[in-house]
Amino acid sequence: MQKPGKEVVVAVVAVQAVSAAFAFRDLARRGDDEVRGPKLLWRLLIGINPGNSLAYWLFGRRH
């Protein structure tokens, strides 16, 4: 089995970085009552692992 190519790794990192940037922007624009849980917690989770931005999009936002 071949290892993923360098291009695949770069693409995944780029997608995660863009997703995290959009999550940070959305989080900054929302009021406290529009977010499930403390905004500081979401900032930390997204900052630690940009993949956590998916959790923010699925569970952190109130519609």
Predicted model as a PDB file, atoms N, CA, C, CB and O in Angstrom, pLDDT in the B-factor column:
MODEL        1                                                                  
ATOM      1  N   MET A   1       0.847  -1.183   0.000  1.00 66.00           N  
ATOM      2  CA  MET A   1       0.000   0.000   0.000  1.00 66.00           C  
ATOM      3  C   MET A   1       0.886   1.238   0.000  1.00 66.00           C  
ATOM      4  CB  MET A   1      -0.960   0.002   1.222  1.00 66.00           C  
ATOM      5  O   MET A   1       1.827   1.338   0.788  1.00 66.00           O  
ATOM      6  N   GLN A   2       0.585   2.170  -0.879  1.00 70.00           N  
ATOM      7  CA  GLN A   2       1.383   3.384  -0.983  1.00 70.00           C  
ATOM      8  C   GLN A   2       0.963   4.397   0.066  1.00 70.00           C  
ATOM      9  CB  GLN A   2       1.260   3.989  -2.377  1.00 70.00           C  
ATOM     10  O   GLN A   2      -0.193   4.456   0.483  1.00 70.00           O  
ATOM     11  N   LYS A   3       1.941   5.193   0.478  1.00 72.00           N  
ATOM     12  CA  LYS A   3       1.650   6.295   1.394  1.00 72.00           C  
ATOM     13  C   LYS A   3       1.002   7.421   0.604  1.00 72.00           C  
ATOM     14  CB  LYS A   3       2.944   6.791   2.117  1.00 72.00           C  
ATOM     15  O   LYS A   3       1.245   7.566  -0.594  1.00 72.00           O  
ATOM     16  N   PRO A   4       0.172   8.221   1.279  1.00 70.00           N  
ATOM     17  CA  PRO A   4      -0.434   9.345   0.559  1.00 70.00           C  
ATOM     18  C   PRO A   4       0.655  10.279   0.044  1.00 70.00           C  
ATOM     19  CB  PRO A   4      -1.422  10.117   1.472  1.00 70.00           C  
ATOM     20  O   PRO A   4       1.678  10.491   0.696  1.00 70.00           O  
ATOM     21  N   GLY A   5       0.415  10.822  -1.118  1.00 88.00           N  
ATOM     22  CA  GLY A   5       1.375  11.744  -1.704  1.00 88.00           C  
ATOM     23  C   GLY A   5       1.411  13.062  -0.958  1.00 88.00           C  
ATOM     24  O   GLY A   5       0.497  13.422  -0.217  1.00 88.00           O  
ATOM     25  N   LYS A   6       2.499  13.757  -1.185  1.00 90.00           N  
ATOM     26  CA  LYS A   6       2.689  15.053  -0.548  1.00 90.00           C  
ATOM     27  C   LYS A   6       1.535  16.000  -0.888  1.00 90.00           C  
ATOM     28  CB  LYS A   6       4.030  15.667  -0.978  1.00 90.00           C  
ATOM     29  O   LYS A   6       1.120  16.805  -0.054  1.00 90.00           O  
ATOM     30  N   GLU A   7       1.030  15.903  -2.095  1.00 90.00           N  
ATOM     31  CA  GLU A   7      -0.062  16.778  -2.525  1.00 90.00           C  
ATOM     32  C   GLU A   7      -1.326  16.552  -1.713  1.00 90.00           C  
ATOM     33  CB  GLU A   7      -0.356  16.565  -3.998  1.00 90.00           C  
ATOM     34  O   GLU A   7      -2.042  17.498  -1.384  1.00 90.00           O  
ATOM     35  N   VAL A   8      -1.596  15.295  -1.392  1.00 91.00           N  
ATOM     36  CA  VAL A   8      -2.793  14.964  -0.603  1.00 91.00           C  
ATOM     37  C   VAL A   8      -2.680  15.547   0.795  1.00 91.00           C  
ATOM     38  CB  VAL A   8      -2.996  13.434  -0.525  1.00 91.00           C  
ATOM     39  O   VAL A   8      -3.639  16.117   1.314  1.00 91.00           O  
ATOM     40  N   VAL A   9      -1.525  15.407   1.397  1.00 89.00           N  
ATOM     41  CA  VAL A   9      -1.306  15.929   2.747  1.00 89.00           C  
ATOM     42  C   VAL A   9      -1.447  17.450   2.745  1.00 89.00           C  
ATOM     43  CB  VAL A   9       0.091  15.514   3.277  1.00 89.00           C  
ATOM     44  O   VAL A   9      -2.097  18.014   3.626  1.00 89.00           O  
ATOM     45  N   VAL A  10      -0.850  18.106   1.772  1.00 92.00           N  
ATOM     46  CA  VAL A  10      -0.945  19.566   1.681  1.00 92.00           C  
ATOM     47  C   VAL A  10      -2.396  19.991   1.484  1.00 92.00           C  
ATOM     48  CB  VAL A  10      -0.069  20.099   0.524  1.00 92.00           C  
ATOM     49  O   VAL A  10      -2.834  20.975   2.081  1.00 92.00           O  
ATOM     50  N   ALA A  11      -3.139  19.274   0.668  1.00 92.00           N  
ATOM     51  CA  ALA A  11      -4.545  19.612   0.436  1.00 92.00           C  
ATOM     52  C   ALA A  11      -5.377  19.458   1.705  1.00 92.00           C  
ATOM     53  CB  ALA A  11      -5.122  18.737  -0.671  1.00 92.00           C  
ATOM     54  O   ALA A  11      -6.220  20.308   1.995  1.00 92.00           O  
ATOM     55  N   VAL A  12      -5.157  18.399   2.455  1.00 89.00           N  
ATOM     56  CA  VAL A  12      -5.905  18.176   3.698  1.00 89.00           C  
ATOM     57  C   VAL A  12      -5.589  19.278   4.707  1.00 89.00           C  
ATOM     58  CB  VAL A  12      -5.569  16.784   4.299  1.00 89.00           C  
ATOM     59  O   VAL A  12      -6.495  19.807   5.352  1.00 89.00           O  
ATOM     60  N   VAL A  13      -4.332  19.621   4.843  1.00 90.00           N  
ATOM     61  CA  VAL A  13      -3.944  20.692   5.776  1.00 90.00           C  
ATOM     62  C   VAL A  13      -4.565  22.022   5.354  1.00 90.00           C  
ATOM     63  CB  VAL A  13      -2.401  20.824   5.847  1.00 90.00           C  
ATOM     64  O   VAL A  13      -5.029  22.788   6.198  1.00 90.00           O  
ATOM     65  N   ALA A  14      -4.573  22.292   4.060  1.00 92.00           N  
ATOM     66  CA  ALA A  14      -5.160  23.541   3.573  1.00 92.00           C  
ATOM     67  C   ALA A  14      -6.659  23.594   3.854  1.00 92.00           C  
ATOM     68  CB  ALA A  14      -4.903  23.700   2.071  1.00 92.00           C  
ATOM     69  O   ALA A  14      -7.171  24.631   4.275  1.00 92.00           O  
ATOM     70  N   VAL A  15      -7.359  22.499   3.630  1.00 92.00           N  
ATOM     71  CA  VAL A  15      -8.802  22.463   3.894  1.00 92.00           C  
ATOM     72  C   VAL A  15      -9.079  22.660   5.383  1.00 92.00           C  
ATOM     73  CB  VAL A  15      -9.410  21.126   3.410  1.00 92.00           C  
ATOM     74  O   VAL A  15     -10.007  23.380   5.753  1.00 92.00           O  
ATOM     75  N   GLN A  16      -8.281  22.026   6.234  1.00 91.00           N  
ATOM     76  CA  GLN A  16      -8.470  22.193   7.681  1.00 91.00           C  
ATOM     77  C   GLN A  16      -8.211  23.633   8.104  1.00 91.00           C  
ATOM     78  CB  GLN A  16      -7.544  21.244   8.457  1.00 91.00           C  
ATOM     79  O   GLN A  16      -8.938  24.175   8.936  1.00 91.00           O  
ATOM     80  N   ALA A  17      -7.185  24.255   7.539  1.00 92.00           N  
ATOM     81  CA  ALA A  17      -6.858  25.639   7.899  1.00 92.00           C  
ATOM     82  C   ALA A  17      -7.969  26.590   7.470  1.00 92.00           C  
ATOM     83  CB  ALA A  17      -5.527  26.062   7.256  1.00 92.00           C  
ATOM     84  O   ALA A  17      -8.334  27.491   8.226  1.00 92.00           O  
ATOM     85  N   VAL A  18      -8.503  26.405   6.285  1.00 93.00           N  
ATOM     86  CA  VAL A  18      -9.586  27.259   5.800  1.00 93.00           C  
ATOM     87  C   VAL A  18     -10.841  27.051   6.642  1.00 93.00           C  
ATOM     88  CB  VAL A  18      -9.882  26.973   4.313  1.00 93.00           C  
ATOM     89  O   VAL A  18     -11.525  28.010   6.998  1.00 93.00           O  
ATOM     90  N   SER A  19     -11.136  25.803   6.953  1.00 93.00           N  
ATOM     91  CA  SER A  19     -12.307  25.502   7.780  1.00 93.00           C  
ATOM     92  C   SER A  19     -12.172  26.140   9.164  1.00 93.00           C  
ATOM     93  CB  SER A  19     -12.495  23.977   7.913  1.00 93.00           C  
ATOM     94  O   SER A  19     -13.139  26.689   9.693  1.00 93.00           O  
ATOM     95  N   ALA A  20     -10.989  26.068   9.744  1.00 94.00           N  
ATOM     96  CA  ALA A  20     -10.765  26.683  11.056  1.00 94.00           C  
ATOM     97  C   ALA A  20     -10.909  28.198  10.973  1.00 94.00           C  
ATOM     98  CB  ALA A  20      -9.371  26.313  11.598  1.00 94.00           C  
ATOM     99  O   ALA A  20     -11.490  28.812  11.868  1.00 94.00           O  
ATOM    100  N   ALA A  21     -10.389  28.807   9.913  1.00 95.00           N  
ATOM    101  CA  ALA A  21     -10.498  30.260   9.760  1.00 95.00           C  
ATOM    102  C   ALA A  21     -11.965  30.690   9.667  1.00 95.00           C  
ATOM    103  CB  ALA A  21      -9.726  30.728   8.508  1.00 95.00           C  
ATOM    104  O   ALA A  21     -12.371  31.669  10.293  1.00 95.00           O  
ATOM    105  N   PHE A  22     -12.755  29.951   8.883  1.00 96.00           N  
ATOM    106  CA  PHE A  22     -14.183  30.271   8.775  1.00 96.00           C  
ATOM    107  C   PHE A  22     -14.893  30.051  10.112  1.00 96.00           C  
ATOM    108  CB  PHE A  22     -14.847  29.415   7.674  1.00 96.00           C  
ATOM    109  O   PHE A  22     -15.782  30.824  10.469  1.00 96.00           O  
ATOM    110  N   ALA A  23     -14.518  29.021  10.845  1.00 96.00           N  
ATOM    111  CA  ALA A  23     -15.143  28.761  12.154  1.00 96.00           C  
ATOM    112  C   ALA A  23     -14.806  29.884  13.139  1.00 96.00           C  
ATOM    113  CB  ALA A  23     -14.675  27.389  12.722  1.00 96.00           C  
ATOM    114  O   ALA A  23     -15.677  30.343  13.878  1.00 96.00           O  
ATOM    115  N   PHE A  24     -13.539  30.329  13.152  1.00 96.00           N  
ATOM    116  CA  PHE A  24     -13.155  31.437  14.025  1.00 96.00           C  
ATOM    117  C   PHE A  24     -13.931  32.705  13.664  1.00 96.00           C  
ATOM    118  CB  PHE A  24     -11.640  31.696  13.931  1.00 96.00           C  
ATOM    119  O   PHE A  24     -14.387  33.427  14.550  1.00 96.00           O  
ATOM    120  N   ARG A  25     -14.079  32.973  12.376  1.00 97.00           N  
ATOM    121  CA  ARG A  25     -14.807  34.168  11.939  1.00 97.00           C  
ATOM    122  C   ARG A  25     -16.273  34.086  12.339  1.00 97.00           C  
ATOM    123  CB  ARG A  25     -14.685  34.347  10.418  1.00 97.00           C  
ATOM    124  O   ARG A  25     -16.840  35.059  12.839  1.00 97.00           O  
ATOM    125  N   ASP A  26     -16.888  32.924  12.121  1.00 96.00           N  
ATOM    126  CA  ASP A  26     -18.291  32.751  12.485  1.00 96.00           C  
ATOM    127  C   ASP A  26     -18.479  32.888  13.987  1.00 96.00           C  
ATOM    128  CB  ASP A  26     -18.806  31.392  12.012  1.00 96.00           C  
ATOM    129  O   ASP A  26     -19.436  33.511  14.447  1.00 96.00           O  
ATOM    130  N   LEU A  27     -17.572  32.310  14.740  1.00 96.00           N  
ATOM    131  CA  LEU A  27     -17.644  32.364  16.205  1.00 96.00           C  
ATOM    132  C   LEU A  27     -17.540  33.808  16.702  1.00 96.00           C  
ATOM    133  CB  LEU A  27     -16.525  31.504  16.832  1.00 96.00           C  
ATOM    134  O   LEU A  27     -18.243  34.196  17.635  1.00 96.00           O  
ATOM    135  N   ALA A  28     -16.679  34.587  16.091  1.00 96.00           N  
ATOM    136  CA  ALA A  28     -16.503  35.984  16.499  1.00 96.00           C  
ATOM    137  C   ALA A  28     -17.746  36.819  16.196  1.00 96.00           C  
ATOM    138  CB  ALA A  28     -15.285  36.591  15.796  1.00 96.00           C  
ATOM    139  O   ALA A  28     -18.049  37.764  16.925  1.00 96.00           O  
ATOM    140  N   ARG A  29     -18.457  36.483  15.144  1.00 96.00           N  
ATOM    141  CA  ARG A  29     -19.628  37.265  14.737  1.00 96.00           C  
ATOM    142  C   ARG A  29     -20.898  36.887  15.480  1.00 96.00           C  
ATOM    143  CB  ARG A  29     -19.856  37.106  13.268  1.00 96.00           C  
ATOM    144  O   ARG A  29     -21.860  37.655  15.479  1.00 96.00           O  
ATOM    145  N   ARG A  30     -20.923  35.737  16.104  1.00 95.00           N  
ATOM    146  CA  ARG A  30     -22.132  35.274  16.799  1.00 95.00           C  
ATOM    147  C   ARG A  30     -22.143  35.769  18.240  1.00 95.00           C  
ATOM    148  CB  ARG A  30     -22.225  33.732  16.766  1.00 95.00           C  
ATOM    149  O   ARG A  30     -21.100  35.931  18.873  1.00 95.00           O  
ATOM    150  N   GLY A  31     -23.361  36.004  18.738  1.00 95.00           N  
ATOM    151  CA  GLY A  31     -23.523  36.358  20.139  1.00 95.00           C  
ATOM    152  C   GLY A  31     -23.420  35.113  21.012  1.00 95.00           C  
ATOM    153  O   GLY A  31     -23.493  33.989  20.516  1.00 95.00           O  
ATOM    154  N   ASP A  32     -23.251  35.319  22.301  1.00 94.00           N  
ATOM    155  CA  ASP A  32     -23.127  34.190  23.227  1.00 94.00           C  
ATOM    156  C   ASP A  32     -24.349  33.277  23.197  1.00 94.00           C  
ATOM    157  CB  ASP A  32     -22.909  34.700  24.639  1.00 94.00           C  
ATOM    158  O   ASP A  32     -24.228  32.065  23.378  1.00 94.00           O  
ATOM    159  N   ASP A  33     -25.523  33.856  22.968  1.00 94.00           N  
ATOM    160  CA  ASP A  33     -26.746  33.064  22.960  1.00 94.00           C  
ATOM    161  C   ASP A  33     -26.914  32.244  21.667  1.00 94.00           C  
ATOM    162  CB  ASP A  33     -27.943  33.977  23.147  1.00 94.00           C  
ATOM    163  O   ASP A  33     -27.824  31.421  21.569  1.00 94.00           O  
ATOM    164  N   GLU A  34     -26.053  32.467  20.697  1.00 96.00           N  
ATOM    165  CA  GLU A  34     -26.123  31.734  19.432  1.00 96.00           C  
ATOM    166  C   GLU A  34     -25.114  30.597  19.346  1.00 96.00           C  
ATOM    167  CB  GLU A  34     -25.906  32.681  18.283  1.00 96.00           C  
ATOM    168  O   GLU A  34     -24.973  29.953  18.306  1.00 96.00           O  
ATOM    169  N   VAL A  35     -24.413  30.357  20.453  1.00 96.00           N  
ATOM    170  CA  VAL A  35     -23.381  29.314  20.492  1.00 96.00           C  
ATOM    171  C   VAL A  35     -23.677  28.383  21.658  1.00 96.00           C  
ATOM    172  CB  VAL A  35     -21.946  29.932  20.622  1.00 96.00           C  
ATOM    173  O   VAL A  35     -23.986  28.828  22.764  1.00 96.00           O  
ATOM    174  N   ARG A  36     -23.579  27.098  21.398  1.00 96.00           N  
ATOM    175  CA  ARG A  36     -23.756  26.110  22.474  1.00 96.00           C  
ATOM    176  C   ARG A  36     -22.441  25.994  23.231  1.00 96.00           C  
ATOM    177  CB  ARG A  36     -24.203  24.708  21.907  1.00 96.00           C  
ATOM    178  O   ARG A  36     -21.422  25.597  22.668  1.00 96.00           O  
ATOM    179  N   GLY A  37     -22.473  26.339  24.492  1.00 95.00           N  
ATOM    180  CA  GLY A  37     -21.268  26.282  25.313  1.00 95.00           C  
ATOM    181  C   GLY A  37     -20.499  27.593  25.248  1.00 95.00           C  
ATOM    182  O   GLY A  37     -20.844  28.495  24.486  1.00 95.00           O  
ATOM    183  N   PRO A  38     -19.454  27.683  26.059  1.00 96.00           N  
ATOM    184  CA  PRO A  38     -18.660  28.920  26.099  1.00 96.00           C  
ATOM    185  C   PRO A  38     -17.862  29.130  24.804  1.00 96.00           C  
ATOM    186  CB  PRO A  38     -17.702  28.891  27.299  1.00 96.00           C  
ATOM    187  O   PRO A  38     -17.280  28.192  24.259  1.00 96.00           O  
ATOM    188  N   LYS A  39     -17.849  30.355  24.335  1.00 96.00           N  
ATOM    189  CA  LYS A  39     -17.101  30.664  23.115  1.00 96.00           C  
ATOM    190  C   LYS A  39     -15.606  30.416  23.321  1.00 96.00           C  
ATOM    191  CB  LYS A  39     -17.345  32.126  22.688  1.00 96.00           C  
ATOM    192  O   LYS A  39     -14.922  29.989  22.391  1.00 96.00           O  
ATOM    193  N   LEU A  40     -15.094  30.676  24.514  1.00 96.00           N  
ATOM    194  CA  LEU A  40     -13.678  30.436  24.788  1.00 96.00           C  
ATOM    195  C   LEU A  40     -13.323  28.967  24.588  1.00 96.00           C  
ATOM    196  CB  LEU A  40     -13.329  30.871  26.215  1.00 96.00           C  
ATOM    197  O   LEU A  40     -12.265  28.653  24.042  1.00 96.00           O  
ATOM    198  N   LEU A  41     -14.196  28.071  25.026  1.00 96.00           N  
ATOM    199  CA  LEU A  41     -13.956  26.640  24.844  1.00 96.00           C  
ATOM    200  C   LEU A  41     -13.862  26.291  23.359  1.00 96.00           C  
ATOM    201  CB  LEU A  41     -15.072  25.819  25.513  1.00 96.00           C  
ATOM    202  O   LEU A  41     -12.975  25.542  22.949  1.00 96.00           O  
ATOM    203  N   TRP A  42     -14.773  26.832  22.558  1.00 96.00           N  
ATOM    204  CA  TRP A  42     -14.733  26.565  21.116  1.00 96.00           C  
ATOM    205  C   TRP A  42     -13.468  27.122  20.490  1.00 96.00           C  
ATOM    206  CB  TRP A  42     -15.960  27.161  20.426  1.00 96.00           C  
ATOM    207  O   TRP A  42     -12.880  26.484  19.617  1.00 96.00           O  
ATOM    208  N   ARG A  43     -13.037  28.311  20.924  1.00 96.00           N  
ATOM    209  CA  ARG A  43     -11.788  28.878  20.393  1.00 96.00           C  
ATOM    210  C   ARG A  43     -10.606  27.969  20.696  1.00 96.00           C  
ATOM    211  CB  ARG A  43     -11.536  30.277  20.980  1.00 96.00           C  
ATOM    212  O   ARG A  43      -9.756  27.729  19.839  1.00 96.00           O  
ATOM    213  N   LEU A  44     -10.563  27.467  21.924  1.00 95.00           N  
ATOM    214  CA  LEU A  44      -9.470  26.566  22.307  1.00 95.00           C  
ATOM    215  C   LEU A  44      -9.511  25.267  21.509  1.00 95.00           C  
ATOM    216  CB  LEU A  44      -9.536  26.257  23.802  1.00 95.00           C  
ATOM    217  O   LEU A  44      -8.482  24.809  21.013  1.00 95.00           O  
ATOM    218  N   LEU A  45     -10.693  24.675  21.384  1.00 95.00           N  
ATOM    219  CA  LEU A  45     -10.811  23.413  20.648  1.00 95.00           C  
ATOM    220  C   LEU A  45     -10.408  23.559  19.185  1.00 95.00           C  
ATOM    221  CB  LEU A  45     -12.236  22.891  20.735  1.00 95.00           C  
ATOM    222  O   LEU A  45      -9.693  22.717  18.643  1.00 95.00           O  
ATOM    223  N   ILE A  46     -10.870  24.632  18.553  1.00 94.00           N  
ATOM    224  CA  ILE A  46     -10.527  24.850  17.151  1.00 94.00           C  
ATOM    225  C   ILE A  46      -9.043  25.165  17.015  1.00 94.00           C  
ATOM    226  CB  ILE A  46     -11.376  25.988  16.554  1.00 94.00           C  
ATOM    227  O   ILE A  46      -8.406  24.727  16.057  1.00 94.00           O  
ATOM    228  N   GLY A  47      -8.485  25.916  17.956  1.00 92.00           N  
ATOM    229  CA  GLY A  47      -7.064  26.272  17.908  1.00 92.00           C  
ATOM    230  C   GLY A  47      -6.149  25.078  18.122  1.00 92.00           C  
ATOM    231  O   GLY A  47      -5.089  24.987  17.502  1.00 92.00           O  
ATOM    232  N   ILE A  48      -6.548  24.169  18.989  1.00 92.00           N  
ATOM    233  CA  ILE A  48      -5.731  22.986  19.275  1.00 92.00           C  
ATOM    234  C   ILE A  48      -5.690  22.065  18.068  1.00 92.00           C  
ATOM    235  CB  ILE A  48      -6.274  22.230  20.499  1.00 92.00           C  
ATOM    236  O   ILE A  48      -4.629  21.574  17.681  1.00 92.00           O  
ATOM    237  N   ASN A  49      -6.858  21.837  17.478  1.00 88.00           N  
ATOM    238  CA  ASN A  49      -6.944  20.938  16.329  1.00 88.00           C  
ATOM    239  C   ASN A  49      -7.932  21.533  15.342  1.00 88.00           C  
ATOM    240  CB  ASN A  49      -7.374  19.496  16.757  1.00 88.00           C  
ATOM    241  O   ASN A  49      -9.133  21.565  15.611  1.00 88.00           O  
ATOM    242  N   PRO A  50      -7.444  22.003  14.205  1.00 80.00           N  
ATOM    243  CA  PRO A  50      -8.357  22.609  13.235  1.00 80.00           C  
ATOM    244  C   PRO A  50      -9.478  21.670  12.791  1.00 80.00           C  
ATOM    245  CB  PRO A  50      -7.582  23.063  12.030  1.00 80.00           C  
ATOM    246  O   PRO A  50     -10.516  22.140  12.326  1.00 80.00           O  
ATOM    247  N   GLY A  51      -9.294  20.370  12.920  1.00 85.00           N  
ATOM    248  CA  GLY A  51     -10.350  19.424  12.591  1.00 85.00           C  
ATOM    249  C   GLY A  51     -11.562  19.577  13.494  1.00 85.00           C  
ATOM    250  O   GLY A  51     -12.662  19.154  13.139  1.00 85.00           O  
ATOM    251  N   ASN A  52     -11.367  20.177  14.653  1.00 92.00           N  
ATOM    252  CA  ASN A  52     -12.482  20.404  15.568  1.00 92.00           C  
ATOM    253  C   ASN A  52     -13.453  21.455  15.037  1.00 92.00           C  
ATOM    254  CB  ASN A  52     -11.960  20.827  16.928  1.00 92.00           C  
ATOM    255  O   ASN A  52     -14.541  21.627  15.586  1.00 92.00           O  
ATOM    256  N   SER A  53     -13.068  22.152  13.981  1.00 93.00           N  
ATOM    257  CA  SER A  53     -14.008  23.115  13.406  1.00 93.00           C  
ATOM    258  C   SER A  53     -15.241  22.397  12.867  1.00 93.00           C  
ATOM    259  CB  SER A  53     -13.333  23.933  12.285  1.00 93.00           C  
ATOM    260  O   SER A  53     -16.329  22.973  12.836  1.00 93.00           O  
ATOM    261  N   LEU A  54     -15.083  21.159  12.447  1.00 91.00           N  
ATOM    262  CA  LEU A  54     -16.239  20.374  12.005  1.00 91.00           C  
ATOM    263  C   LEU A  54     -17.214  20.176  13.169  1.00 91.00           C  
ATOM    264  CB  LEU A  54     -15.786  19.001  11.436  1.00 91.00           C  
ATOM    265  O   LEU A  54     -18.427  20.263  12.980  1.00 91.00           O  
ATOM    266  N   ALA A  55     -16.700  19.912  14.356  1.00 93.00           N  
ATOM    267  CA  ALA A  55     -17.557  19.767  15.537  1.00 93.00           C  
ATOM    268  C   ALA A  55     -18.285  21.075  15.829  1.00 93.00           C  
ATOM    269  CB  ALA A  55     -16.725  19.331  16.765  1.00 93.00           C  
ATOM    270  O   ALA A  55     -19.454  21.071  16.215  1.00 93.00           O  
ATOM    271  N   TYR A  56     -17.590  22.189  15.644  1.00 94.00           N  
ATOM    272  CA  TYR A  56     -18.240  23.485  15.858  1.00 94.00           C  
ATOM    273  C   TYR A  56     -19.396  23.667  14.882  1.00 94.00           C  
ATOM    274  CB  TYR A  56     -17.224  24.637  15.704  1.00 94.00           C  
ATOM    275  O   TYR A  56     -20.488  24.071  15.284  1.00 94.00           O  
ATOM    276  N   TRP A  57     -19.166  23.371  13.594  1.00 92.00           N  
ATOM    277  CA  TRP A  57     -20.210  23.543  12.591  1.00 92.00           C  
ATOM    278  C   TRP A  57     -21.397  22.628  12.864  1.00 92.00           C  
ATOM    279  CB  TRP A  57     -19.654  23.276  11.198  1.00 92.00           C  
ATOM    280  O   TRP A  57     -22.542  23.014  12.626  1.00 92.00           O  
ATOM    281  N   LEU A  58     -21.140  21.426  13.357  1.00 93.00           N  
ATOM    282  CA  LEU A  58     -22.222  20.468  13.591  1.00 93.00           C  
ATOM    283  C   LEU A  58     -22.947  20.680  14.912  1.00 93.00           C  
ATOM    284  CB  LEU A  58     -21.679  19.076  13.548  1.00 93.00           C  
ATOM    285  O   LEU A  58     -24.170  20.551  14.975  1.00 93.00           O  
ATOM    286  N   PHE A  59     -22.196  21.006  15.977  1.00 94.00           N  
ATOM    287  CA  PHE A  59     -22.779  21.024  17.321  1.00 94.00           C  
ATOM    288  C   PHE A  59     -22.709  22.358  18.043  1.00 94.00           C  
ATOM    289  CB  PHE A  59     -22.111  20.012  18.148  1.00 94.00           C  
ATOM    290  O   PHE A  59     -23.505  22.599  18.950  1.00 94.00           O  
ATOM    291  N   GLY A  60     -21.792  23.226  17.676  1.00 94.00           N  
ATOM    292  CA  GLY A  60     -21.555  24.445  18.445  1.00 94.00           C  
ATOM    293  C   GLY A  60     -22.489  25.594  18.132  1.00 94.00           C  
ATOM    294  O   GLY A  60     -22.725  26.457  18.978  1.00 94.00           O  
ATOM    295  N   ARG A  61     -23.015  25.611  16.935  1.00 93.00           N  
ATOM    296  CA  ARG A  61     -23.863  26.729  16.518  1.00 93.00           C  
ATOM    297  C   ARG A  61     -25.333  26.462  16.813  1.00 93.00           C  
ATOM    298  CB  ARG A  61     -23.677  27.005  15.032  1.00 93.00           C  
ATOM    299  O   ARG A  61     -25.826  25.345  16.659  1.00 93.00           O  
ATOM    300  N   ARG A  62     -26.010  27.503  17.235  1.00 88.00           N  
ATOM    301  CA  ARG A  62     -27.477  27.433  17.354  1.00 88.00           C  
ATOM    302  C   ARG A  62     -28.051  28.155  16.164  1.00 88.00           C  
ATOM    303  CB  ARG A  62     -27.999  28.060  18.705  1.00 88.00           C  
ATOM    304  O   ARG A  62     -27.562  29.216  15.778  1.00 88.00           O  
ATOM    305  N   HIS A  63     -29.062  27.600  15.591  1.00 77.00           N  
ATOM    306  CA  HIS A  63     -29.640  28.195  14.375  1.00 77.00           C  
ATOM    307  C   HIS A  63     -30.859  28.999  14.686  1.00 77.00           C  
ATOM    308  CB  HIS A  63     -29.987  27.129  13.365  1.00 77.00           C  
ATOM    309  O   HIS A  63     -31.470  29.568  13.782  1.00 77.00           O  
TER     310      HIS A  63                                                      
ENDMDL                                                                          
END                                                                             
